[in-house]
């Protein structure tokens, strides 16, 4: 379904309901597509902080991680 921006403003609730029901809703301006309304879906596998900690993988103690030149650049003493 395509609807112009002015009409979309007046019928936003209806357009959202149609989108949630699975209908593709395209909002246009001067006949050119601007946006597509789609149903928001929660990611079933969100990224977790510390995910690899249990696997024993480490990224090191700091940005320099033993690089003396990099540590000096950022004013970090070894």
PDB file with one MODEL, atoms N, CA, C and O in Angstrom:
MODEL        1
ATOM      1  N   UNK A   1       0.839  -1.164   0.000  1.00  0.00           N
ATOM      2  CA  UNK A   1       0.000   0.000   0.000  1.00  0.00           C
ATOM      3  C   UNK A   1       0.889   1.233   0.000  1.00  0.00           C
ATOM      4  O   UNK A   1       1.824   1.323   0.795  1.00  0.00           O
ATOM      5  N   UNK A   2       0.609   2.176  -0.876  1.00  0.00           N
ATOM      6  CA  UNK A   2       1.312   3.447  -0.902  1.00  0.00           C
ATOM      7  C   UNK A   2       0.366   4.555  -0.478  1.00  0.00           C
ATOM      8  O   UNK A   2      -0.796   4.589  -0.884  1.00  0.00           O
ATOM      9  N   UNK A   3       0.879   5.462   0.343  1.00  0.00           N
ATOM     10  CA  UNK A   3       0.075   6.572   0.830  1.00  0.00           C
ATOM     11  C   UNK A   3       0.972   7.809   0.894  1.00  0.00           C
ATOM     12  O   UNK A   3       2.141   7.713   1.268  1.00  0.00           O
ATOM     13  N   UNK A   4       0.422   8.970   0.529  1.00  0.00           N
ATOM     14  CA  UNK A   4       1.257  10.172   0.558  1.00  0.00           C
ATOM     15  C   UNK A   4       1.412  10.673   1.992  1.00  0.00           C
ATOM     16  O   UNK A   4       0.635  10.303   2.872  1.00  0.00           O
ATOM     17  N   UNK A   5       2.398  11.499   2.216  1.00  0.00           N
ATOM     18  CA  UNK A   5       2.774  11.954   3.542  1.00  0.00           C
ATOM     19  C   UNK A   5       1.623  12.654   4.268  1.00  0.00           C
ATOM     20  O   UNK A   5       1.401  12.410   5.455  1.00  0.00           O
ATOM     21  N   UNK A   6       0.904  13.504   3.578  1.00  0.00           N
ATOM     22  CA  UNK A   6      -0.204  14.234   4.190  1.00  0.00           C
ATOM     23  C   UNK A   6      -1.287  13.267   4.677  1.00  0.00           C
ATOM     24  O   UNK A   6      -1.807  13.415   5.783  1.00  0.00           O
ATOM     25  N   UNK A   7      -1.618  12.288   3.851  1.00  0.00           N
ATOM     26  CA  UNK A   7      -2.622  11.299   4.237  1.00  0.00           C
ATOM     27  C   UNK A   7      -2.095  10.419   5.377  1.00  0.00           C
ATOM     28  O   UNK A   7      -2.853  10.030   6.265  1.00  0.00           O
ATOM     29  N   UNK A   8      -0.812  10.111   5.350  1.00  0.00           N
ATOM     30  CA  UNK A   8      -0.210   9.277   6.396  1.00  0.00           C
ATOM     31  C   UNK A   8      -0.310   9.958   7.755  1.00  0.00           C
ATOM     32  O   UNK A   8      -0.534   9.295   8.768  1.00  0.00           O
ATOM     33  N   UNK A   9      -0.143  11.284   7.783  1.00  0.00           N
ATOM     34  CA  UNK A   9      -0.265  12.021   9.038  1.00  0.00           C
ATOM     35  C   UNK A   9      -1.654  11.840   9.626  1.00  0.00           C
ATOM     36  O   UNK A   9      -1.808  11.672  10.836  1.00  0.00           O
ATOM     37  N   UNK A  10      -2.657  11.873   8.773  1.00  0.00           N
ATOM     38  CA  UNK A  10      -4.041  11.777   9.232  1.00  0.00           C
ATOM     39  C   UNK A  10      -4.426  10.349   9.616  1.00  0.00           C
ATOM     40  O   UNK A  10      -5.323  10.148  10.435  1.00  0.00           O
ATOM     41  N   UNK A  11      -3.754   9.358   9.028  1.00  0.00           N
ATOM     42  CA  UNK A  11      -4.135   7.958   9.240  1.00  0.00           C
ATOM     43  C   UNK A  11      -3.015   7.124   9.855  1.00  0.00           C
ATOM     44  O   UNK A  11      -2.926   5.925   9.594  1.00  0.00           O
ATOM     45  N   UNK A  12      -2.175   7.734  10.655  1.00  0.00           N
ATOM     46  CA  UNK A  12      -1.014   7.025  11.182  1.00  0.00           C
ATOM     47  C   UNK A  12      -1.396   5.767  11.968  1.00  0.00           C
ATOM     48  O   UNK A  12      -0.791   4.714  11.765  1.00  0.00           O
ATOM     49  N   UNK A  13      -2.368   5.856  12.843  1.00  0.00           N
ATOM     50  CA  UNK A  13      -2.767   4.693  13.644  1.00  0.00           C
ATOM     51  C   UNK A  13      -3.203   3.537  12.755  1.00  0.00           C
ATOM     52  O   UNK A  13      -2.825   2.390  12.995  1.00  0.00           O
ATOM     53  N   UNK A  14      -3.985   3.829  11.743  1.00  0.00           N
ATOM     54  CA  UNK A  14      -4.446   2.787  10.812  1.00  0.00           C
ATOM     55  C   UNK A  14      -3.271   2.172  10.061  1.00  0.00           C
ATOM     56  O   UNK A  14      -3.206   0.956   9.882  1.00  0.00           O
ATOM     57  N   UNK A  15      -2.347   3.018   9.626  1.00  0.00           N
ATOM     58  CA  UNK A  15      -1.193   2.516   8.873  1.00  0.00           C
ATOM     59  C   UNK A  15      -0.301   1.637   9.744  1.00  0.00           C
ATOM     60  O   UNK A  15       0.238   0.634   9.276  1.00  0.00           O
ATOM     61  N   UNK A  16      -0.147   2.017  11.009  1.00  0.00           N
ATOM     62  CA  UNK A  16       0.649   1.202  11.928  1.00  0.00           C
ATOM     63  C   UNK A  16      -0.016  -0.154  12.131  1.00  0.00           C
ATOM     64  O   UNK A  16       0.663  -1.181  12.121  1.00  0.00           O
ATOM     65  N   UNK A  17      -1.328  -0.171  12.314  1.00  0.00           N
ATOM     66  CA  UNK A  17      -2.051  -1.437  12.481  1.00  0.00           C
ATOM     67  C   UNK A  17      -1.885  -2.332  11.254  1.00  0.00           C
ATOM     68  O   UNK A  17      -1.683  -3.539  11.390  1.00  0.00           O
ATOM     69  N   UNK A  18      -1.967  -1.754  10.074  1.00  0.00           N
ATOM     70  CA  UNK A  18      -1.795  -2.539   8.845  1.00  0.00           C
ATOM     71  C   UNK A  18      -0.381  -3.100   8.757  1.00  0.00           C
ATOM     72  O   UNK A  18      -0.177  -4.246   8.358  1.00  0.00           O
ATOM     73  N   UNK A  19       0.583  -2.280   9.132  1.00  0.00           N
ATOM     74  CA  UNK A  19       1.977  -2.725   9.095  1.00  0.00           C
ATOM     75  C   UNK A  19       2.205  -3.880  10.067  1.00  0.00           C
ATOM     76  O   UNK A  19       2.866  -4.859   9.722  1.00  0.00           O
ATOM     77  N   UNK A  20       1.665  -3.770  11.269  1.00  0.00           N
ATOM     78  CA  UNK A  20       1.802  -4.823  12.271  1.00  0.00           C
ATOM     79  C   UNK A  20       1.132  -6.112  11.781  1.00  0.00           C
ATOM     80  O   UNK A  20       1.587  -7.211  12.095  1.00  0.00           O
ATOM     81  N   UNK A  21       0.053  -5.969  11.014  1.00  0.00           N
ATOM     82  CA  UNK A  21      -0.655  -7.132  10.477  1.00  0.00           C
ATOM     83  C   UNK A  21       0.095  -7.782   9.315  1.00  0.00           C
ATOM     84  O   UNK A  21      -0.301  -8.843   8.833  1.00  0.00           O
ATOM     85  N   UNK A  22       1.182  -7.144   8.864  1.00  0.00           N
ATOM     86  CA  UNK A  22       1.993  -7.744   7.811  1.00  0.00           C
ATOM     87  C   UNK A  22       1.909  -7.057   6.460  1.00  0.00           C
ATOM     88  O   UNK A  22       2.598  -7.459   5.522  1.00  0.00           O
ATOM     89  N   UNK A  23       1.085  -6.037   6.342  1.00  0.00           N
ATOM     90  CA  UNK A  23       0.959  -5.330   5.066  1.00  0.00           C
ATOM     91  C   UNK A  23       2.118  -4.351   4.907  1.00  0.00           C
ATOM     92  O   UNK A  23       2.507  -3.679   5.862  1.00  0.00           O
ATOM     93  N   UNK A  24       2.661  -4.276   3.711  1.00  0.00           N
ATOM     94  CA  UNK A  24       3.724  -3.319   3.446  1.00  0.00           C
ATOM     95  C   UNK A  24       3.112  -1.945   3.229  1.00  0.00           C
ATOM     96  O   UNK A  24       2.214  -1.781   2.402  1.00  0.00           O
ATOM     97  N   UNK A  25       3.598  -0.959   3.972  1.00  0.00           N
ATOM     98  CA  UNK A  25       3.093   0.401   3.869  1.00  0.00           C
ATOM     99  C   UNK A  25       4.250   1.308   3.462  1.00  0.00           C
ATOM    100  O   UNK A  25       5.249   1.411   4.174  1.00  0.00           O
ATOM    101  N   UNK A  26       4.109   1.960   2.318  1.00  0.00           N
ATOM    102  CA  UNK A  26       5.122   2.881   1.814  1.00  0.00           C
ATOM    103  C   UNK A  26       4.544   4.290   1.887  1.00  0.00           C
ATOM    104  O   UNK A  26       3.448   4.543   1.387  1.00  0.00           O
ATOM    105  N   UNK A  27       5.286   5.207   2.512  1.00  0.00           N
ATOM    106  CA  UNK A  27       4.862   6.601   2.574  1.00  0.00           C
ATOM    107  C   UNK A  27       5.650   7.367   1.520  1.00  0.00           C
ATOM    108  O   UNK A  27       6.875   7.276   1.441  1.00  0.00           O
ATOM    109  N   UNK A  28       4.911   8.127   0.711  1.00  0.00           N
ATOM    110  CA  UNK A  28       5.525   8.847  -0.407  1.00  0.00           C
ATOM    111  C   UNK A  28       5.354  10.356  -0.241  1.00  0.00           C
ATOM    112  O   UNK A  28       4.510  10.826   0.522  1.00  0.00           O
ATOM    113  N   UNK A  29       6.171  11.093  -0.969  1.00  0.00           N
ATOM    114  CA  UNK A  29       6.048  12.553  -1.055  1.00  0.00           C
ATOM    115  C   UNK A  29       6.289  12.924  -2.507  1.00  0.00           C
ATOM    116  O   UNK A  29       7.330  12.607  -3.084  1.00  0.00           O
ATOM    117  N   UNK A  30       5.322  13.592  -3.078  1.00  0.00           N
ATOM    118  CA  UNK A  30       5.379  13.979  -4.502  1.00  0.00           C
ATOM    119  C   UNK A  30       5.581  12.749  -5.384  1.00  0.00           C
ATOM    120  O   UNK A  30       6.259  12.819  -6.410  1.00  0.00           O
ATOM    121  N   UNK A  31       4.993  11.624  -4.982  1.00  0.00           N
ATOM    122  CA  UNK A  31       5.069  10.411  -5.773  1.00  0.00           C
ATOM    123  C   UNK A  31       6.342   9.595  -5.584  1.00  0.00           C
ATOM    124  O   UNK A  31       6.472   8.508  -6.147  1.00  0.00           O
ATOM    125  N   UNK A  32       7.278  10.110  -4.798  1.00  0.00           N
ATOM    126  CA  UNK A  32       8.548   9.412  -4.553  1.00  0.00           C
ATOM    127  C   UNK A  32       8.502   8.717  -3.193  1.00  0.00           C
ATOM    128  O   UNK A  32       8.127   9.344  -2.202  1.00  0.00           O
ATOM    129  N   UNK A  33       8.871   7.444  -3.123  1.00  0.00           N
ATOM    130  CA  UNK A  33       8.881   6.737  -1.841  1.00  0.00           C
ATOM    131  C   UNK A  33       9.861   7.370  -0.853  1.00  0.00           C
ATOM    132  O   UNK A  33      11.001   7.676  -1.202  1.00  0.00           O
ATOM    133  N   UNK A  34       9.401   7.560   0.382  1.00  0.00           N
ATOM    134  CA  UNK A  34      10.260   8.119   1.429  1.00  0.00           C
ATOM    135  C   UNK A  34      10.640   7.062   2.465  1.00  0.00           C
ATOM    136  O   UNK A  34      11.816   6.857   2.767  1.00  0.00           O
ATOM    137  N   UNK A  35       9.612   6.398   3.000  1.00  0.00           N
ATOM    138  CA  UNK A  35       9.859   5.414   4.056  1.00  0.00           C
ATOM    139  C   UNK A  35       8.939   4.218   3.889  1.00  0.00           C
ATOM    140  O   UNK A  35       7.922   4.276   3.197  1.00  0.00           O
ATOM    141  N   UNK A  36       9.328   3.129   4.547  1.00  0.00           N
ATOM    142  CA  UNK A  36       8.510   1.918   4.567  1.00  0.00           C
ATOM    143  C   UNK A  36       8.256   1.576   6.026  1.00  0.00           C
ATOM    144  O   UNK A  36       9.198   1.457   6.808  1.00  0.00           O
ATOM    145  N   UNK A  37       6.996   1.417   6.398  1.00  0.00           N
ATOM    146  CA  UNK A  37       6.653   1.010   7.756  1.00  0.00           C
ATOM    147  C   UNK A  37       6.725  -0.506   7.843  1.00  0.00           C
ATOM    148  O   UNK A  37       6.140  -1.218   7.026  1.00  0.00           O
ATOM    149  N   UNK A  38       7.446  -0.987   8.839  1.00  0.00           N
ATOM    150  CA  UNK A  38       7.525  -2.429   9.062  1.00  0.00           C
ATOM    151  C   UNK A  38       7.326  -2.704  10.544  1.00  0.00           C
ATOM    152  O   UNK A  38       7.574  -1.840  11.385  1.00  0.00           O
ATOM    153  N   UNK A  39       6.883  -3.901  10.854  1.00  0.00           N
ATOM    154  CA  UNK A  39       6.676  -4.306  12.238  1.00  0.00           C
ATOM    155  C   UNK A  39       8.023  -4.457  12.919  1.00  0.00           C
ATOM    156  O   UNK A  39       8.945  -5.051  12.360  1.00  0.00           O
ATOM    157  N   UNK A  40       8.136  -3.925  14.117  1.00  0.00           N
ATOM    158  CA  UNK A  40       9.352  -4.073  14.906  1.00  0.00           C
ATOM    159  C   UNK A  40       9.376  -5.471  15.505  1.00  0.00           C
ATOM    160  O   UNK A  40       8.386  -5.924  16.080  1.00  0.00           O
ATOM    161  N   UNK A  41      10.502  -6.148  15.371  1.00  0.00           N
ATOM    162  CA  UNK A  41      10.639  -7.482  15.941  1.00  0.00           C
ATOM    163  C   UNK A  41      11.852  -7.511  16.853  1.00  0.00           C
ATOM    164  O   UNK A  41      12.933  -7.051  16.483  1.00  0.00           O
ATOM    165  N   UNK A  42      11.665  -8.051  18.039  1.00  0.00           N
ATOM    166  CA  UNK A  42      12.736  -8.149  19.021  1.00  0.00           C
ATOM    167  C   UNK A  42      13.703  -9.243  18.583  1.00  0.00           C
ATOM    168  O   UNK A  42      13.287 -10.331  18.187  1.00  0.00           O
ATOM    169  N   UNK A  43      14.993  -8.943  18.658  1.00  0.00           N
ATOM    170  CA  UNK A  43      16.028  -9.918  18.312  1.00  0.00           C
ATOM    171  C   UNK A  43      16.009 -11.029  19.357  1.00  0.00           C
ATOM    172  O   UNK A  43      16.207 -10.755  20.541  1.00  0.00           O
ATOM    173  N   UNK A  44      15.775 -12.284  18.948  1.00  0.00           N
ATOM    174  CA  UNK A  44      15.708 -13.372  19.926  1.00  0.00           C
ATOM    175  C   UNK A  44      17.067 -13.704  20.542  1.00  0.00           C
ATOM    176  O   UNK A  44      17.130 -14.352  21.586  1.00  0.00           O
ATOM    177  N   UNK A  45      18.147 -13.267  19.906  1.00  0.00           N
ATOM    178  CA  UNK A  45      19.499 -13.531  20.407  1.00  0.00           C
ATOM    179  C   UNK A  45      20.280 -12.226  20.526  1.00  0.00           C
ATOM    180  O   UNK A  45      21.198 -11.985  19.742  1.00  0.00           O
ATOM    181  N   UNK A  46      19.931 -11.385  21.493  1.00  0.00           N
ATOM    182  CA  UNK A  46      20.630 -10.100  21.604  1.00  0.00           C
ATOM    183  C   UNK A  46      22.093 -10.291  21.998  1.00  0.00           C
ATOM    184  O   UNK A  46      22.450 -11.278  22.642  1.00  0.00           O
ATOM    185  N   UNK A  47      22.923  -9.348  21.609  1.00  0.00           N
ATOM    186  CA  UNK A  47      24.343  -9.382  21.959  1.00  0.00           C
ATOM    187  C   UNK A  47      24.477  -9.126  23.457  1.00  0.00           C
ATOM    188  O   UNK A  47      23.919  -8.164  23.985  1.00  0.00           O
ATOM    189  N   UNK A  48      25.214  -9.986  24.125  1.00  0.00           N
ATOM    190  CA  UNK A  48      25.412  -9.839  25.566  1.00  0.00           C
ATOM    191  C   UNK A  48      26.844  -9.414  25.848  1.00  0.00           C
ATOM    192  O   UNK A  48      27.788  -9.968  25.284  1.00  0.00           O
ATOM    193  N   UNK A  49      27.001  -8.432  26.721  1.00  0.00           N
ATOM    194  CA  UNK A  49      28.340  -8.048  27.145  1.00  0.00           C
ATOM    195  C   UNK A  49      28.952  -9.192  27.938  1.00  0.00           C
ATOM    196  O   UNK A  49      28.265  -9.833  28.733  1.00  0.00           O
ATOM    197  N   UNK A  50      30.211  -9.449  27.734  1.00  0.00           N
ATOM    198  CA  UNK A  50      30.893 -10.526  28.451  1.00  0.00           C
ATOM    199  C   UNK A  50      30.593 -11.904  27.908  1.00  0.00           C
ATOM    200  O   UNK A  50      30.849 -12.902  28.582  1.00  0.00           O
ATOM    201  N   UNK A  51      30.056 -11.979  26.707  1.00  0.00           N
ATOM    202  CA  UNK A  51      29.649 -13.246  26.110  1.00  0.00           C
ATOM    203  C   UNK A  51      30.810 -14.247  26.050  1.00  0.00           C
ATOM    204  O   UNK A  51      30.618 -15.437  26.300  1.00  0.00           O
ATOM    205  N   UNK A  52      32.009 -13.766  25.719  1.00  0.00           N
ATOM    206  CA  UNK A  52      33.144 -14.673  25.541  1.00  0.00           C
ATOM    207  C   UNK A  52      33.958 -14.876  26.812  1.00  0.00           C
ATOM    208  O   UNK A  52      34.915 -15.650  26.814  1.00  0.00           O
ATOM    209  N   UNK A  53      33.594 -14.196  27.884  1.00  0.00           N
ATOM    210  CA  UNK A  53      34.329 -14.330  29.138  1.00  0.00           C
ATOM    211  C   UNK A  53      34.298 -15.776  29.623  1.00  0.00           C
ATOM    212  O   UNK A  53      35.312 -16.301  30.083  1.00  0.00           O
ATOM    213  N   UNK A  54      33.142 -16.415  29.522  1.00  0.00           N
ATOM    214  CA  UNK A  54      33.002 -17.800  29.973  1.00  0.00           C
ATOM    215  C   UNK A  54      33.826 -18.770  29.124  1.00  0.00           C
ATOM    216  O   UNK A  54      34.181 -19.855  29.585  1.00  0.00           O
ATOM    217  N   UNK A  55      34.130 -18.377  27.879  1.00  0.00           N
ATOM    218  CA  UNK A  55      34.901 -19.238  26.989  1.00  0.00           C
ATOM    219  C   UNK A  55      36.401 -19.074  27.201  1.00  0.00           C
ATOM    220  O   UNK A  55      37.197 -19.761  26.561  1.00  0.00           O
ATOM    221  N   UNK A  56      36.796 -18.155  28.107  1.00  0.00           N
ATOM    222  CA  UNK A  56      38.204 -17.951  28.401  1.00  0.00           C
ATOM    223  C   UNK A  56      38.909 -17.057  27.396  1.00  0.00           C
ATOM    224  O   UNK A  56      40.139 -17.025  27.355  1.00  0.00           O
ATOM    225  N   UNK A  57      38.143 -16.322  26.579  1.00  0.00           N
ATOM    226  CA  UNK A  57      38.736 -15.420  25.586  1.00  0.00           C
ATOM    227  C   UNK A  57      38.859 -14.035  26.201  1.00  0.00           C
ATOM    228  O   UNK A  57      37.914 -13.535  26.811  1.00  0.00           O
ATOM    229  N   UNK A  58      40.013 -13.419  26.044  1.00  0.00           N
ATOM    230  CA  UNK A  58      40.258 -12.097  26.615  1.00  0.00           C
ATOM    231  C   UNK A  58      40.805 -11.175  25.534  1.00  0.00           C
ATOM    232  O   UNK A  58      41.513 -11.618  24.630  1.00  0.00           O
ATOM    233  N   UNK A  59      40.475  -9.895  25.632  1.00  0.00           N
ATOM    234  CA  UNK A  59      41.023  -8.932  24.670  1.00  0.00           C
ATOM    235  C   UNK A  59      42.190  -8.160  25.262  1.00  0.00           C
ATOM    236  O   UNK A  59      42.691  -7.228  24.632  1.00  0.00           O
ATOM    237  N   UNK A  60      42.626  -8.522  26.444  1.00  0.00           N
ATOM    238  CA  UNK A  60      43.765  -7.868  27.064  1.00  0.00           C
ATOM    239  C   UNK A  60      43.331  -6.882  28.132  1.00  0.00           C
ATOM    240  O   UNK A  60      42.143  -6.631  28.337  1.00  0.00           O
ATOM    241  N   UNK A  61      44.344  -6.325  28.816  1.00  0.00           N
ATOM    242  CA  UNK A  61      44.061  -5.426  29.937  1.00  0.00           C
ATOM    243  C   UNK A  61      43.777  -4.005  29.499  1.00  0.00           C
ATOM    244  O   UNK A  61      43.033  -3.290  30.170  1.00  0.00           O
ATOM    245  N   UNK A  62      44.350  -3.585  28.392  1.00  0.00           N
ATOM    246  CA  UNK A  62      44.177  -2.202  27.972  1.00  0.00           C
ATOM    247  C   UNK A  62      44.433  -2.052  26.490  1.00  0.00           C
ATOM    248  O   UNK A  62      44.758  -3.013  25.793  1.00  0.00           O
ATOM    249  N   UNK A  63      44.281  -0.817  26.019  1.00  0.00           N
ATOM    250  CA  UNK A  63      44.426  -0.554  24.585  1.00  0.00           C
ATOM    251  C   UNK A  63      45.839  -0.873  24.097  1.00  0.00           C
ATOM    252  O   UNK A  63      46.013  -1.352  22.976  1.00  0.00           O
ATOM    253  N   UNK A  64      46.840  -0.614  24.923  1.00  0.00           N
ATOM    254  CA  UNK A  64      48.212  -0.856  24.488  1.00  0.00           C
ATOM    255  C   UNK A  64      48.549  -2.340  24.494  1.00  0.00           C
ATOM    256  O   UNK A  64      49.294  -2.801  23.630  1.00  0.00           O
ATOM    257  N   UNK A  65      48.019  -3.096  25.445  1.00  0.00           N
ATOM    258  CA  UNK A  65      48.202  -4.540  25.551  1.00  0.00           C
ATOM    259  C   UNK A  65      49.641  -4.980  25.257  1.00  0.00           C
ATOM    260  O   UNK A  65      49.877  -5.883  24.454  1.00  0.00           O
ATOM    261  N   UNK A  66      50.585  -4.327  25.918  1.00  0.00           N
ATOM    262  CA  UNK A  66      51.985  -4.718  25.776  1.00  0.00           C
ATOM    263  C   UNK A  66      52.762  -3.955  24.718  1.00  0.00           C
ATOM    264  O   UNK A  66      53.973  -4.144  24.598  1.00  0.00           O
ATOM    265  N   UNK A  67      52.106  -3.100  23.948  1.00  0.00           N
ATOM    266  CA  UNK A  67      52.787  -2.329  22.907  1.00  0.00           C
ATOM    267  C   UNK A  67      53.325  -1.036  23.536  1.00  0.00           C
ATOM    268  O   UNK A  67      52.564  -0.104  23.794  1.00  0.00           O
ATOM    269  N   UNK A  68      54.629  -0.989  23.777  1.00  0.00           N
ATOM    270  CA  UNK A  68      55.254   0.141  24.463  1.00  0.00           C
ATOM    271  C   UNK A  68      55.053   1.441  23.697  1.00  0.00           C
ATOM    272  O   UNK A  68      54.764   2.476  24.298  1.00  0.00           O
ATOM    273  N   UNK A  69      55.204   1.397  22.373  1.00  0.00           N
ATOM    274  CA  UNK A  69      55.048   2.613  21.564  1.00  0.00           C
ATOM    275  C   UNK A  69      53.618   3.149  21.639  1.00  0.00           C
ATOM    276  O   UNK A  69      53.417   4.356  21.768  1.00  0.00           O
ATOM    277  N   UNK A  70      52.642   2.275  21.560  1.00  0.00           N
ATOM    278  CA  UNK A  70      51.245   2.700  21.658  1.00  0.00           C
ATOM    279  C   UNK A  70      50.931   3.241  23.036  1.00  0.00           C
ATOM    280  O   UNK A  70      50.203   4.224  23.177  1.00  0.00           O
ATOM    281  N   UNK A  71      51.479   2.600  24.050  1.00  0.00           N
ATOM    282  CA  UNK A  71      51.281   3.076  25.432  1.00  0.00           C
ATOM    283  C   UNK A  71      51.859   4.477  25.599  1.00  0.00           C
ATOM    284  O   UNK A  71      51.245   5.330  26.240  1.00  0.00           O
ATOM    285  N   UNK A  72      53.025   4.717  25.031  1.00  0.00           N
ATOM    286  CA  UNK A  72      53.641   6.042  25.123  1.00  0.00           C
ATOM    287  C   UNK A  72      52.810   7.083  24.382  1.00  0.00           C
ATOM    288  O   UNK A  72      52.668   8.212  24.852  1.00  0.00           O
ATOM    289  N   UNK A  73      52.263   6.714  23.234  1.00  0.00           N
ATOM    290  CA  UNK A  73      51.437   7.631  22.445  1.00  0.00           C
ATOM    291  C   UNK A  73      50.242   8.125  23.268  1.00  0.00           C
ATOM    292  O   UNK A  73      49.875   9.297  23.183  1.00  0.00           O
ATOM    293  N   UNK A  74      49.644   7.251  24.051  1.00  0.00           N
ATOM    294  CA  UNK A  74      48.461   7.602  24.827  1.00  0.00           C
ATOM    295  C   UNK A  74      48.797   7.964  26.275  1.00  0.00           C
ATOM    296  O   UNK A  74      47.901   8.142  27.100  1.00  0.00           O
ATOM    297  N   UNK A  75      50.102   8.071  26.579  1.00  0.00           N
ATOM    298  CA  UNK A  75      50.505   8.468  27.927  1.00  0.00           C
ATOM    299  C   UNK A  75      50.240   7.413  28.979  1.00  0.00           C
ATOM    300  O   UNK A  75      49.991   7.733  30.141  1.00  0.00           O
ATOM    301  N   UNK A  76      50.293   6.157  28.574  1.00  0.00           N
ATOM    302  CA  UNK A  76      50.037   5.043  29.501  1.00  0.00           C
ATOM    303  C   UNK A  76      51.367   4.360  29.788  1.00  0.00           C
ATOM    304  O   UNK A  76      51.986   3.816  28.873  1.00  0.00           O
ATOM    305  N   UNK A  77      51.804   4.375  30.996  1.00  0.00           N
ATOM    306  CA  UNK A  77      53.048   3.696  31.345  1.00  0.00           C
ATOM    307  C   UNK A  77      52.841   2.201  31.454  1.00  0.00           C
ATOM    308  O   UNK A  77      51.759   1.742  31.819  1.00  0.00           O
ATOM    309  N   UNK A  78      53.838   1.469  31.150  1.00  0.00           N
ATOM    310  CA  UNK A  78      53.785  -0.008  31.281  1.00  0.00           C
ATOM    311  C   UNK A  78      53.822  -0.365  32.734  1.00  0.00           C
ATOM    312  O   UNK A  78      53.788  -1.545  33.080  1.00  0.00           O
TER     313      UNK A  78
ENDMDL
END
